[in-house]
Amino acid sequence: MMSPKQISDDRGSPHFRHMPFQILHLIGNFFRIWSVYSMYRYLHQTGAPVVLFLFCCLVPSSIIFLIIQKPWKGRALSNQQIVPSLINGVITALYFILWGKGLKSCGPLRAILSEYSGAVLGVLSGVLYGRRGHVWKKVGGLVAMLVALFFLSQGWATSSLSPFYILLHKRVIARRVSLKNQQKKRLHAITITSATCFLFPLAMWDLVMGSSSPEKTTELPFSAWAFLSFIVFGIILIFYVDNIAEERLHMVFSSPRHLMVAGACIIVMEIAYEMDFSLPGFMVCCVVLGFGIFEATSLERSKKDSSIKSEDPLDGILENSPILPI
């Protein structure tokens, strides 16, 4: 039997203290990935326009973010903070369009895993503009990530191994600035609102052009689960979950641990939705991709671990981090 002292020591260990946040991170990512699969099935079965669907989801999401964060209250935000957030909103809108069309064309598995291609850009910038030490280690990890993405593009994760065309977008990333967490959340509300405003004319154009052409489908059938799940889990909840993961678990999006969580959720969804899925091929892609990320970021990770008590925990493994957790 364990003594009371041993039990108290276990409860005071970092692993035990972080357990609730790890469970929250797993549940949040599971529901987010579930919402992506629901969105894919809705778009695939109804043929609804991607841009119009995303706009209808972003409108209530931006309103909720503004109500929660209230960026107009508290300490006034400077123009040096607001202007980049508005520009990021335009980039975020473009990212949503590319991601949504990639999802509809290629399926949720490839769309979700292709989000980790942002790590490729982070490592590549580190190789080109960072310190020259241990360059070959970073290059080896970069090659492994590119190989994994190539395997995905060749259909290794599908049971039929059929060829397909894929719009393999790169996840939108922005250089991290030194911000308090509350300021970061307030600026995120501005970014989502800016993205919504930018999508408005594109959604209206899609609607008008579709209505004038009998060959195109402009109807947007309402599906409560498809819309609500993507709004609540795919946009709003996942933002706060990933923020908690960065602050408490020091886990950024482009990390092997995040990939492992997403991979487990994808396996469950692929089986539940009876998709064209090959578990061995998927495992090969995930292992190679995770190995590449691990090798390419091992040096930065060790430096971060050694100075974790003195530095801001938001300084992640990579200098770059995703704006949106889609």
Secondary structure, DSSP 8 states (H G I E B T S, - for coil): ---HHHHHHHHTSHHHHHHHHHHHHHHHHHHHHHHHHHHHHHHHHH---HHHHHHHHHHHHHHHHHHHH-TTSSS---HHHHHHHHHHHHHHHHHHHHHHHHHHHH-HHHHHHHGGGHHHHHHHHHHHHS--TTHHHHHHHHHHHHHHHHHHHTTTTSSS------------EEE-----HHHHHHHHHHHHHHHHHHHHHHHHHHHHHHHH-TTS-------HHHHHHIIIIIIIIHHHHHHHHHHHS---SSSHHHHHHHHHHHHHHHHHTT-S--HHHHHHHHHHHHHHHHHHTHHHHHHHHHTTTTS-TT--SSSEEES---
